[in-house]
Amino acid sequence: MALDFLAGCAGGVAGVLVGHPFDTVKVRLQVQSVEKPQYRGTLHCFKSIIKQESVLGLYKGLGSPLMGLTFINALVFGVQGNTLRALGHDSPLNQFLAGAAAGAIQCVICCPMELAKTRLQLQDAGPARTYKGSLDCLVQIYGHEGLRGVNRGMVSTLLRETPSFGVYFLTYDALTRALGCEPGDRLLVPKLLLAGGTSGIMSWLSTYPVDVVKSRLQADGLRGAPRYSGILDCVRQSYRAEGWRVFTRGLASTLLRAFPVNAATFATVTVVLTYARGEEAGPEGEAVPAAPAGPALAQPSSL
């Protein structure tokens, strides 16, 4: 259990490092002004950030997801596994319910973490920046707005994370079964990477419009007066101003991010387990590789 937790944390860190630049682009595209758009698309956003802020600009707000990673993994692994056991048997419905429960519980940490990440990703570079880092950002928000400010976007985060984690675990379980992911299979790792990457994409597609709303609510008031009174008001104003396409803004960057993030997570988990456990002796003295990571070791990265 401890080894699986360690491997999952290492895999999660790798996933964040690979995926954070895509997440920065996603957030910038989601919240930019429709009257005066700064970026023409995903590629233009990437190029503009690198040109104006260097490569480090793509990693703004990185400390926040890394800071909460250990706690999120602990909650996800513990809640998903215990919920599945409490439900009595492994079935597609129970996989969805266990994943949904894990997604809902981890919002307690995920919401403030993503709030800090979003604020840091959107602040201007230079000595006049508002926040020095993730912790300073949350402290300042708490000082000005209290606990309610720190948990801004909690409802929209719950609406996103609960079904998306359910879809992720359900899809991953179905794909690993369909692909025949069995220990000893020489194609096991590629199969796990394919299953994890595909599941990550499916989980994002299932709730992406809610993510757009969440990002807008968490960024509201950062550059000018607050515009939205709540989730429905944000949906109404966004749709009225920009049409239904607003709810797909940044989707390309997100989907580009989803597959490599999960691939990096699985690859790292496999390497950590292999080196940590080594090779165990089989019944005849032959070497038996360490067991592969289960589905709980790869989460749909909302970070």
Salt bridges, closest charged atoms under 4 A:
ASP4 OD1 - ARG277 NH2 3.05
ASP23 OD1 - LYS26 NZ 3.22
ASP23 OD2 - LYS117 NZ 2.62
GLU53 OE2 - ARG28 NH1 3.13
GLU53 OE1 - LYS60 NZ 2.90
ASP90 OD2 - ARG177 NH2 2.73
GLU114 OE2 - ARG160 NH2 2.83
GLU114 OE1 - LYS214 NZ 2.81
ASP124 OD1 - ARG223 NH2 3.92
GLU145 OE1 - ARG152 NH2 2.88
GLU161 OE1 - ARG160 NE 2.86
ASP173 OD2 - ARG177 NE 2.93
ASP185 OD2 - LYS191 NZ 2.59
ASP211 OD2 - LYS26 NZ 2.98
ASP211 OD1 - ARG160 NH1 2.44
GLU242 OE2 - ARG216 NH2 2.99
GLU242 OE1 - ARG249 NH2 2.31
